[in-house]
């Protein structure tokens, strides 16, 4: 017995060591993750009872999978810097013992009916929520809630087929009621998975084709009733199409590292364990069982749970990835406006015509929680005239940038083609500029969805535009070769990105996104200086304090394409540091008779961000 115990502890340690590192809570879009559900989500409700029954070895079992591995809720919580350990534990009474976790799910739970099971009191999802509140918790509007149930109600239907309509109706009503209660209390983000196709479980397969067909039909009936009721009640949830996802895994198991989709990874043990994965340990796992799809007759293995968690993360993070597109355009648009301002500054006081051309490299790099970076070239050409104190003209430009989403979650390619005009005024030391530009924007997006060892790529090509209006002014003091003075500017960008639907719309992971309207208004104030070393060599620098006055959208939106009856859903939007600085430095000189300007512009002091532009401009008067 001691040897077995040591082996189990070793297995547990190895399993924990293999888990992905948790994202820091400060980087999470959610304050916490909270779960209500059944055995698919249970984080160890029965473990104390198992310790009483089988001794210390019970500490390494107690979840409905091939223990001691995680279930999907724990992988998900780990990713968001939260936890999915048991919030309470069973003790054979109707008053479970409170624990420290955020997982209120209980194996065997029905949605609205509590009952006494083989291991004592089994609270329904509705009872789980009631106990959550009575324990002194309140509904946190910024938390991620999960409400997943209904499977045990369908098992009740299989036991009483004549009561199918009544049982399913009552179960759906209870689950919708829980979602409604959370919503009314202020919850904004509620994840509601569909029931996986019960017709594909080993228990259904054991009954032959008829049992499999019945399991699939019952599951479809429940899912359709649930999401129809949610939609008719205007309850917006984050849907997770596990029904089709399981079908997709079974159709191509090798891609997910699955070698067996019909067998059970956990061997049958003497009573009270039997064939339940609740009692399954490394010692009772069949050879190669870790690569099975199912641990027992209905419950997934850890390999399936990990892929399921990845699926849930992709549904949450997908809209947040696409929300990066308009923000990326604001960075490119600001770099373009800075180049135009620099070109206007190159116009002398003599009347006449002048042209300029420039090339630049724009780099964006954002750390957690946005995680994207990219670089790409851009070029522009302009022509203008000086007439007295007035400068005016027009310009055109084109740019292309490749950006990678973080965590190997894909990439997007961005193109910009625009036209604009400018006007400037020069006085004795005082100057002022204004510019107006319209830019056609295009994106080619490849969103990569990791699913355990498998990956999927969903693509799309939304278009958009950017209307930008900028104004700047300053005063120059002259002290011999040194010229310096204050500068201020204001740049408004109105960006619109078309909605689009990703490729492979029948797959469970494919999403569609609505149109995005994104406004930016950046005000800057600072100081600039230049020094004429000689007639042809003038270094310069400018530093500004910058403030974004527009708020980024609080939420990002998407819709599951494989669930056309579900409503669009919201996830937390992206929050950017709205106060930062910009440093510009360079050198003006002459090259082959042309006026040249080379330098760089970089953001400073912006949390998690590193935007840099390298540029070279040449021009001449006619």
ZAVEX-685195 format. One record per residue (C-alpha): residue number from 1; x, y negated, z. Coordinates in steps of 0.2 Angstrom, whole numbers. Last residue first. Layout:
% ZAVEX-685195
> NUM;X;Y;Z
...
% end
This chain:
% ZAVEX-685195
> 622;58;-367;-290
> 621;63;-364;-271
> 620;70;-348;-265
> 619;65;-333;-255
> 618;72;-318;-246
> 617;65;-308;-231
> 616;72;-294;-221
> 615;62;-286;-206
> 614;63;-274;-192
> 613;47;-272;-182
> 612;46;-264;-165
> 611;31;-258;-154
> 610;35;-249;-138
> 609;20;-245;-127
> 608;17;-236;-111
> 607;14;-252;-101
> 606;19;-267;-111
> 605;34;-277;-103
> 604;42;-280;-120
> 603;36;-279;-138
> 602;48;-280;-152
> 601;52;-291;-166
> 600;68;-289;-177
> 599;79;-299;-188
> 598;84;-304;-206
> 597;80;-320;-215
> 596;88;-324;-232
> 595;88;-340;-243
> 594;94;-335;-260
> 593;109;-341;-269
> 592;118;-324;-268
> 591;114;-322;-250
> 590;110;-337;-239
> 589;108;-336;-220
> 588;94;-335;-207
> 587;98;-324;-192
> 586;86;-315;-181
> 585;77;-313;-165
> 584;59;-310;-159
> 583;54;-305;-142
> 582;36;-302;-138
> 581;28;-300;-120
> 580;14;-291;-112
> 579;-3;-293;-105
> 578;-18;-282;-111
> 577;-11;-265;-107
> 576;-21;-253;-117
> 575;-37;-244;-111
> 574;-42;-230;-123
> 573;-60;-224;-123
> 572;-68;-211;-111
> 571;-79;-198;-119
> 570;-96;-200;-128
> 569;-107;-188;-137
> 568;-118;-188;-152
> 567;-134;-178;-150
> 566;-135;-159;-153
> 565;-146;-152;-166
> 564;-132;-151;-179
> 563;-122;-140;-168
> 562;-108;-134;-179
> 561;-104;-152;-183
> 560;-101;-157;-165
> 559;-103;-176;-164
> 558;-91;-189;-159
> 557;-89;-205;-149
> 556;-76;-215;-140
> 555;-80;-225;-125
> 554;-75;-241;-116
> 553;-71;-250;-132
> 552;-55;-261;-130
> 551;-59;-277;-121
> 550;-54;-293;-131
> 549;-43;-306;-123
> 548;-26;-298;-127
> 547;-13;-309;-119
> 546;5;-313;-125
> 545;19;-321;-116
> 544;31;-327;-130
> 543;50;-326;-133
> 542;58;-333;-149
> 541;76;-332;-155
> 540;87;-339;-169
> 539;103;-338;-178
> 538;107;-350;-191
> 537;121;-348;-204
> 536;122;-357;-221
> 535;125;-375;-216
> 534;135;-370;-201
> 533;132;-363;-184
> 532;115;-370;-184
> 531;106;-365;-168
> 530;88;-360;-166
> 529;76;-359;-152
> 528;59;-353;-148
> 527;48;-354;-132
> 526;32;-346;-127
> 525;13;-345;-128
> 524;3;-331;-136
> 523;-16;-327;-138
> 522;-21;-311;-145
> 521;-39;-308;-150
> 520;-43;-291;-156
> 519;-60;-283;-161
> 518;-64;-265;-166
> 517;-79;-259;-175
> 516;-78;-240;-177
> 515;-90;-230;-188
> 514;-96;-214;-181
> 513;-86;-198;-180
> 512;-89;-180;-185
> 511;-81;-165;-177
> 510;-75;-147;-181
> 509;-70;-136;-167
> 508;-85;-124;-169
> 507;-82;-121;-187
> 506;-96;-124;-199
> 505;-90;-142;-204
> 504;-73;-135;-211
> 503;-67;-153;-215
> 502;-70;-167;-203
> 501;-84;-179;-205
> 500;-82;-198;-207
> 499;-86;-215;-199
> 498;-79;-230;-208
> 497;-66;-241;-199
> 496;-70;-259;-196
> 495;-57;-271;-189
> 494;-60;-289;-184
> 493;-43;-297;-180
> 492;-40;-314;-172
> 491;-23;-321;-169
> 490;-19;-336;-158
> 489;-3;-345;-157
> 488;8;-355;-146
> 487;26;-362;-147
> 486;37;-373;-136
> 485;53;-380;-141
> 484;71;-378;-148
> 483;83;-385;-161
> 482;101;-384;-157
> 481;114;-391;-170
> 480;113;-408;-163
> 479;100;-408;-149
> 478;83;-407;-159
> 477;67;-404;-150
> 476;54;-394;-159
> 475;35;-394;-156
> 474;24;-379;-159
> 473;8;-373;-168
> 472;0;-357;-173
> 471;-16;-351;-180
> 470;-22;-334;-186
> 469;-37;-326;-194
> 468;-38;-308;-198
> 467;-51;-298;-207
> 466;-46;-280;-207
> 465;-54;-266;-218
> 464;-59;-248;-217
> 463;-57;-231;-225
> 462;-59;-214;-218
> 461;-50;-199;-225
> 460;-53;-183;-215
> 459;-44;-167;-209
> 458;-47;-153;-197
> 457;-32;-142;-194
> 456;-33;-126;-183
> 455;-20;-118;-172
> 454;-18;-101;-164
> 453;-7;-96;-150
> 452;-20;-102;-137
> 451;-32;-113;-147
> 450;-22;-128;-153
> 449;-32;-140;-163
> 448;-23;-151;-175
> 447;-31;-166;-182
> 446;-25;-171;-199
> 445;-30;-189;-203
> 444;-28;-198;-220
> 443;-31;-216;-217
> 442;-35;-231;-227
> 441;-36;-250;-224
> 440;-40;-264;-236
> 439;-34;-280;-229
> 438;-41;-297;-229
> 437;-31;-312;-223
> 436;-32;-330;-217
> 435;-18;-341;-211
> 434;-16;-357;-201
> 433;0;-366;-197
> 432;5;-381;-186
> 431;20;-392;-184
> 430;26;-406;-173
> 429;44;-412;-173
> 428;41;-427;-184
> 427;26;-419;-194
> 426;24;-403;-204
> 425;7;-396;-208
> 424;4;-378;-214
> 423;-9;-369;-225
> 422;-10;-350;-228
> 421;-19;-338;-240
> 420;-22;-319;-240
> 419;-22;-303;-249
> 418;-21;-285;-242
> 417;-16;-267;-245
> 416;-13;-256;-229
> 415;-10;-238;-229
> 414;-11;-226;-213
> 413;-5;-208;-212
> 412;-12;-198;-198
> 411;-4;-184;-188
> 410;-8;-168;-178
> 409;-10;-162;-160
> 408;8;-158;-158
> 407;7;-164;-140
> 406;7;-182;-146
> 405;-2;-188;-162
> 404;11;-192;-176
> 403;10;-207;-186
> 402;15;-210;-204
> 401;15;-228;-210
> 400;12;-236;-227
> 399;12;-255;-231
> 398;6;-267;-245
> 397;6;-286;-246
> 396;-1;-301;-255
> 395;2;-319;-252
> 394;-6;-336;-255
> 393;-1;-355;-253
> 392;-1;-371;-243
> 391;12;-383;-236
> 390;7;-401;-231
> 389;18;-415;-225
> 388;21;-421;-242
> 387;16;-408;-254
> 386;25;-391;-252
> 385;19;-377;-262
> 384;17;-358;-260
> 383;21;-341;-266
> 382;20;-325;-257
> 381;26;-307;-258
> 380;24;-293;-245
> 379;32;-276;-241
> 378;29;-263;-228
> 377;38;-247;-223
> 376;33;-234;-210
> 375;36;-228;-192
> 374;26;-218;-180
> 373;22;-213;-163
> 372;7;-206;-153
> 371;4;-201;-135
> 370;-11;-211;-129
> 369;-10;-205;-111
> 368;5;-205;-110
> 367;18;-214;-121
> 366;15;-225;-136
> 365;27;-228;-150
> 364;24;-239;-165
> 363;37;-243;-178
> 362;35;-256;-192
> 361;49;-257;-205
> 360;49;-272;-215
> 359;52;-279;-232
> 358;50;-297;-238
> 357;47;-308;-253
> 356;47;-326;-254
> 355;42;-340;-267
> 354;43;-359;-266
> 353;36;-373;-276
> 352;39;-392;-274
> 351;39;-407;-263
> 350;54;-407;-252
> 349;51;-405;-233
> 348;57;-387;-233
> 347;47;-371;-233
> 346;56;-357;-222
> 345;44;-359;-208
> 344;29;-353;-219
> 343;39;-337;-222
> 342;41;-334;-203
> 341;22;-337;-200
> 340;18;-325;-214
> 339;30;-312;-206
> 338;22;-314;-189
> 337;4;-311;-197
> 336;10;-295;-205
> 335;17;-289;-188
> 334;0;-293;-180
> 333;-9;-283;-193
> 332;2;-268;-191
> 331;-2;-268;-172
> 330;-20;-271;-175
> 329;-21;-257;-187
> 328;-14;-245;-174
> 327;-28;-250;-163
> 326;-41;-246;-177
> 325;-34;-228;-179
> 324;-31;-224;-160
> 323;-50;-221;-157
> 322;-48;-205;-169
> 321;-37;-197;-155
> 320;-49;-202;-142
> 319;-63;-194;-152
> 318;-53;-178;-153
> 317;-48;-178;-134
> 316;-64;-171;-127
> 315;-68;-158;-140
> 314;-50;-153;-141
> 313;-49;-151;-122
> 312;-64;-140;-122
> 311;-56;-129;-136
> 310;-40;-128;-126
> 309;-50;-122;-111
> 308;-58;-109;-122
> 307;-41;-103;-129
> 306;-35;-101;-111
> 305;-50;-92;-106
> 304;-48;-80;-120
> 303;-30;-76;-115
> 302;-36;-75;-97
> 301;-48;-61;-101
> 300;-66;-64;-105
> 299;-81;-57;-94
> 298;-95;-47;-101
> 297;-91;-28;-100
> 296;-74;-30;-92
> 295;-58;-40;-95
> 294;-64;-45;-113
> 293;-53;-51;-127
> 292;-39;-39;-125
> 291;-21;-46;-125
> 290;-18;-44;-107
> 289;-25;-26;-108
> 288;-9;-20;-116
> 287;-9;-5;-104
> 286;-25;-5;-94
> 285;-26;-17;-80
> 284;-29;-9;-63
> 283;-12;-13;-56
> 282;-11;-30;-63
> 281;-27;-34;-53
> 280;-46;-32;-57
> 279;-58;-33;-42
> 278;-69;-47;-49
> 277;-66;-39;-66
> 276;-80;-27;-62
> 275;-79;-9;-68
> 274;-82;-1;-51
> 273;-75;-12;-37
> 272;-85;-5;-22
> 271;-82;8;-26
> 270;-68;17;-35
> 269;-60;8;-50
> 268;-65;7;-68
> 267;-50;0;-78
> 266;-49;-18;-83
> 265;-44;-23;-100
> 264;-61;-18;-107
> 263;-63;-13;-125
> 262;-72;-21;-140
> 261;-61;-36;-145
> 260;-44;-28;-145
> 259;-28;-35;-151
> 258;-30;-53;-147
> 257;-15;-65;-150
> 256;-27;-79;-156
> 255;-23;-77;-174
> 254;-25;-58;-172
> 253;-43;-59;-167
> 252;-50;-65;-183
> 251;-69;-62;-184
> 250;-70;-59;-165
> 249;-62;-76;-162
> 248;-74;-85;-174
> 247;-89;-76;-166
> 246;-83;-82;-149
> 245;-81;-100;-155
> 244;-99;-99;-163
> 243;-107;-96;-146
> 242;-94;-106;-137
> 241;-100;-122;-145
> 240;-95;-135;-132
> 239;-107;-150;-131
> 238;-102;-166;-122
> 237;-119;-172;-115
> 236;-131;-185;-120
> 235;-148;-183;-112
> 234;-161;-190;-123
> 233;-175;-179;-116
> 232;-179;-172;-133
> 231;-160;-170;-136
> 230;-158;-160;-119
> 229;-173;-150;-123
> 228;-167;-145;-140
> 227;-150;-141;-133
> 226;-157;-129;-120
> 225;-170;-121;-131
> 224;-158;-118;-145
> 223;-145;-111;-133
> 222;-157;-99;-125
> 221;-164;-93;-141
> 220;-147;-90;-149
> 219;-142;-80;-133
> 218;-157;-70;-134
> 217;-155;-66;-152
> 216;-136;-62;-150
> 215;-140;-50;-136
> 214;-154;-42;-145
> 213;-143;-39;-161
> 212;-130;-31;-150
> 211;-142;-20;-141
> 210;-150;-14;-158
> 209;-132;-11;-165
> 208;-127;1;-151
> 207;-130;0;-133
> 206;-111;1;-129
> 205;-108;-14;-140
> 204;-119;-24;-128
> 203;-109;-20;-113
> 202;-93;-23;-123
> 201;-98;-41;-127
> 200;-102;-46;-145
> 199;-121;-47;-142
> 198;-118;-59;-128
> 197;-114;-73;-140
> 196;-106;-86;-129
> 195;-119;-97;-120
> 194;-117;-115;-125
> 193;-105;-126;-116
> 192;-112;-142;-107
> 191;-98;-155;-102
> 190;-105;-170;-93
> 189;-97;-187;-95
> 188;-106;-202;-89
> 187;-113;-197;-72
> 186;-123;-212;-65
> 185;-135;-203;-53
> 184;-148;-203;-67
> 183;-136;-193;-78
> 182;-132;-181;-64
> 181;-150;-178;-61
> 180;-154;-176;-79
> 179;-140;-163;-81
> 178;-147;-153;-66
> 177;-165;-155;-74
> 176;-159;-148;-90
> 175;-151;-133;-82
> 174;-167;-130;-72
> 173;-179;-132;-87
> 172;-168;-121;-97
> 171;-169;-107;-83
> 170;-188;-109;-81
> 169;-191;-108;-100
> 168;-179;-93;-102
> 167;-187;-83;-88
> 166;-205;-87;-94
> 165;-201;-83;-112
> 164;-192;-67;-108
> 163;-205;-60;-95
> 162;-209;-44;-105
> 161;-190;-41;-107
> 160;-188;-38;-88
> 159;-171;-31;-85
> 158;-164;-39;-102
> 157;-173;-55;-96
> 156;-163;-55;-80
> 155;-147;-53;-90
> 154;-153;-68;-99
> 153;-154;-77;-83
> 152;-137;-72;-78
> 151;-130;-80;-94
> 150;-139;-96;-91
> 149;-126;-107;-84
> 148;-113;-120;-88
> 147;-114;-138;-81
> 146;-97;-146;-81
> 145;-94;-164;-74
> 144;-80;-175;-79
> 143;-78;-189;-67
> 142;-79;-208;-71
> 141;-97;-210;-65
> 140;-93;-201;-49
> 139;-109;-194;-41
> 138;-108;-194;-22
> 137;-101;-181;-11
> 136;-106;-180;8
> 135;-107;-161;9
> 134;-126;-163;6
> 133;-122;-169;-12
> 132;-112;-154;-17
> 131;-124;-143;-8
> 130;-138;-149;-19
> 129;-127;-147;-34
> 128;-124;-129;-30
> 127;-142;-126;-26
> 126;-147;-132;-44
> 125;-133;-121;-51
> 124;-140;-106;-41
> 123;-133;-100;-25
> 122;-128;-82;-23
> 121;-130;-77;-5
> 120;-122;-60;-1
> 119;-109;-49;-9
> 118;-121;-37;-18
> 117;-133;-52;-22
> 116;-145;-62;-11
> 115;-154;-74;-23
> 114;-154;-92;-29
> 113;-165;-96;-44
> 112;-162;-112;-54
> 111;-148;-109;-66
> 110;-143;-92;-61
> 109;-127;-88;-52
> 108;-119;-71;-53
> 107;-102;-78;-50
> 106;-102;-94;-41
> 105;-98;-111;-48
> 104;-95;-126;-35
> 103;-77;-130;-42
> 102;-70;-146;-35
> 101;-58;-138;-22
> 100;-56;-141;-3
> 99;-67;-127;5
> 98;-84;-127;13
> 97;-90;-110;20
> 96;-106;-104;12
> 95;-123;-105;22
> 94;-135;-92;16
> 93;-124;-79;24
> 92;-112;-65;17
> 91;-97;-77;19
> 90;-95;-84;2
> 89;-83;-98;-2
> 88;-85;-117;-5
> 87;-77;-130;-17
> 86;-67;-115;-25
> 85;-52;-121;-35
> 84;-55;-131;-51
> 83;-41;-144;-49
> 82;-37;-161;-56
> 81;-23;-168;-66
> 80;-32;-167;-82
> 79;-23;-152;-90
> 78;-25;-143;-73
> 77;-43;-146;-73
> 76;-45;-138;-90
> 75;-34;-123;-86
> 74;-44;-120;-70
> 73;-60;-121;-79
> 72;-55;-109;-92
> 71;-51;-95;-79
> 70;-33;-93;-72
> 69;-24;-77;-70
> 68;-22;-66;-54
> 67;-33;-57;-60
> 66;-39;-50;-77
> 65;-55;-60;-77
> 64;-70;-63;-65
> 63;-60;-71;-51
> 62;-57;-63;-34
> 61;-40;-55;-35
> 60;-23;-59;-28
> 59;-30;-64;-11
> 58;-39;-47;-10
> 57;-22;-38;-8
> 56;-22;-45;10
> 55;-36;-32;15
> 54;-49;-23;4
> 53;-66;-28;11
> 52;-61;-43;22
> 51;-49;-50;8
> 50;-63;-48;-4
> 49;-75;-58;6
> 48;-62;-72;7
> 47;-60;-71;-13
> 46;-79;-72;-16
> 45;-80;-91;-22
> 44;-63;-89;-31
> 43;-63;-102;-45
> 42;-80;-97;-54
> 41;-82;-104;-71
> 40;-87;-89;-82
> 39;-94;-81;-66
> 38;-107;-95;-64
> 37;-109;-113;-65
> 36;-106;-131;-58
> 35;-89;-138;-60
> 34;-81;-155;-55
> 33;-66;-163;-64
> 32;-58;-179;-56
> 31;-55;-197;-59
> 30;-56;-194;-78
> 29;-46;-202;-92
> 28;-31;-194;-85
> 27;-14;-202;-85
> 26;-14;-207;-67
> 25;-18;-189;-63
> 24;-2;-183;-70
> 23;-4;-170;-83
> 22;-2;-153;-75
> 21;12;-141;-81
> 20;5;-127;-91
> 19;4;-110;-81
> 18;17;-97;-83
> 17;24;-100;-66
> 16;7;-96;-59
> 15;6;-80;-68
> 14;23;-75;-62
> 13;19;-79;-44
> 12;3;-69;-45
> 11;11;-54;-53
> 10;24;-54;-39
> 9;10;-55;-26
> 8;2;-40;-34
> 7;18;-30;-34
> 6;21;-34;-16
> 5;4;-28;-12
> 4;6;-12;-22
> 3;23;-9;-12
> 2;14;-12;4
> 1;0;0;0
% end
